[in-house]
Amino acid sequence: MAHPSAELQQSIFSALTSDPSLTALLGGPKVFDRRPERANFPYLTLGRTAVVDWSTGTEDGAEHILTLHVWAKGGGKAETYEIMDKVAEKLNDATLPMEGHHLVNLRLQFAEARREPDSAAYHGILRFRAVTEPLA
């Protein structure tokens, strides 16, 4: 069985890259595990994930805090907000498939858009909280 964070990331990647409206905003399925050297703006990267054991005396579980990054340039902050809204709409309270685990919930906790210092790029940050349990 894969680690629940790996399963969750794969499920999020699939959900985002298969969404036609998000793909249209990004100009293609431009969702990456790390910031690419030469990707055209806009694009999305899967950022840091922190995992905390959420098990009880009778049940196993994990809490995941995961961060997604939106990178935009030409359309400015408005483009960044539009992409962020589409990602939040797609993922917040989503029921995503996982192979060895069950996604109990996935909720947006934090969102921020800002211009990067010394750059023409805009950076959107979305932080989600997910809870997973292993399948019985």
C-alpha positions as CSV (number, residue, x, y, z in Angstrom):
1,M,0.0,0.0,0.0
2,A,1.3,3.4,-0.9
3,H,1.8,6.2,1.6
4,P,-1.5,8.1,2.0
5,S,0.1,11.4,1.1
6,A,1.4,9.9,-2.2
7,E,-2.1,8.6,-3.0
8,L,-3.6,11.9,-2.1
9,Q,-1.2,13.8,-4.2
10,Q,-1.8,11.5,-7.2
11,S,-5.6,11.9,-6.8
12,I,-5.3,15.7,-6.6
13,F,-3.0,15.7,-9.7
14,S,-5.5,13.6,-11.6
15,A,-8.5,15.8,-10.6
16,L,-6.7,19.0,-11.6
17,T,-5.3,17.8,-14.9
18,S,-8.6,16.3,-16.0
19,D,-10.6,19.5,-15.3
20,P,-11.2,21.1,-18.7
21,S,-12.0,24.6,-17.3
22,L,-8.8,24.6,-15.2
23,T,-6.7,23.2,-18.1
24,A,-8.1,26.1,-20.3
25,L,-7.1,28.7,-17.7
26,L,-3.6,27.2,-17.5
27,G,-3.2,26.8,-21.3
28,G,-2.8,23.0,-20.9
29,P,-2.5,20.4,-18.2
30,K,0.3,22.4,-16.5
31,V,0.3,20.9,-13.0
32,F,3.8,20.0,-11.8
33,D,5.4,18.3,-8.8
34,R,8.1,20.9,-8.7
35,R,8.6,24.3,-10.4
36,P,9.8,23.6,-13.9
37,E,12.8,25.5,-15.3
38,R,11.1,26.7,-18.5
39,A,7.4,26.3,-18.2
40,N,5.2,29.0,-19.7
41,F,3.0,31.0,-17.3
42,P,0.5,30.3,-15.9
43,Y,1.0,26.9,-14.2
44,L,0.4,25.2,-10.9
45,T,2.9,23.3,-8.6
46,L,2.2,20.9,-5.9
47,G,4.1,22.1,-2.8
48,R,4.9,21.1,0.7
49,T,2.9,18.4,2.5
50,A,3.0,17.9,6.3
51,V,1.5,14.8,7.8
52,V,0.4,14.2,11.4
53,D,-0.7,10.9,12.8
54,W,-4.4,11.3,13.7
55,S,-4.9,7.7,15.0
56,T,-7.1,6.9,18.0
57,G,-6.9,3.9,20.2
58,T,-9.1,2.0,17.8
59,E,-8.7,3.6,14.4
60,D,-5.8,4.7,12.2
61,G,-5.8,8.0,10.4
62,A,-3.6,10.9,9.1
63,E,-4.0,14.6,8.8
64,H,-2.4,16.2,5.7
65,I,-1.7,19.9,5.3
66,L,-0.8,20.4,1.6
67,T,0.1,23.5,-0.3
68,L,-0.6,24.3,-3.9
69,H,1.1,27.2,-5.8
70,V,-0.3,29.1,-8.7
71,W,2.3,31.0,-10.8
72,A,1.0,33.6,-13.3
73,K,2.4,36.6,-15.1
74,G,0.6,38.0,-18.1
75,G,-2.8,38.3,-16.6
76,G,-1.6,39.7,-13.3
77,K,-3.3,39.2,-10.0
78,A,-6.8,38.8,-11.6
79,E,-5.5,35.7,-13.5
80,T,-4.0,34.4,-10.3
81,Y,-7.3,34.8,-8.5
82,E,-9.3,33.1,-11.3
83,I,-7.0,30.1,-11.2
84,M,-7.0,29.9,-7.4
85,D,-10.9,30.1,-7.4
86,K,-11.0,27.2,-10.0
87,V,-8.6,25.0,-7.9
88,A,-10.6,25.7,-4.7
89,E,-13.9,25.0,-6.5
90,K,-12.5,21.7,-7.8
91,L,-10.9,20.5,-4.5
92,N,-12.8,22.0,-1.6
93,D,-15.0,19.2,-0.1
94,A,-14.1,17.0,-3.0
95,T,-14.6,13.2,-2.9
96,L,-11.4,12.0,-4.5
97,P,-10.6,8.3,-5.2
98,M,-7.7,6.7,-3.4
99,E,-6.6,3.1,-3.7
100,G,-5.5,2.0,-0.2
101,H,-7.1,4.8,1.8
102,H,-10.3,6.7,2.2
103,L,-10.4,10.5,2.0
104,V,-12.5,11.6,4.9
105,N,-12.5,15.3,4.0
106,L,-10.5,17.9,2.0
107,R,-11.0,21.5,2.9
108,L,-9.4,24.8,1.9
109,Q,-7.8,26.5,5.0
110,F,-5.9,29.4,3.5
111,A,-5.5,31.3,0.3
112,E,-3.1,34.2,-0.6
113,A,-2.2,36.0,-3.8
114,R,0.8,38.3,-4.1
115,R,3.3,39.7,-6.5
116,E,6.7,38.1,-6.1
117,P,9.5,40.5,-5.1
118,D,11.8,41.5,-7.9
119,S,9.7,39.7,-10.5
120,A,6.8,40.2,-12.8
121,A,5.2,36.9,-11.6
122,Y,2.2,36.6,-9.3
123,H,2.1,33.8,-6.8
124,G,-1.1,32.3,-5.4
125,I,-0.9,30.0,-2.4
126,L,-3.6,27.6,-1.5
127,R,-3.4,25.4,1.7
128,F,-5.7,22.5,2.1
129,R,-6.3,20.2,5.1
130,A,-7.2,16.5,4.4
131,V,-7.9,13.6,6.7
132,T,-7.4,10.0,5.4
133,E,-8.0,6.6,6.9
134,P,-6.7,3.3,5.6
135,L,-9.3,1.0,4.0
136,A,-10.4,-1.8,6.1
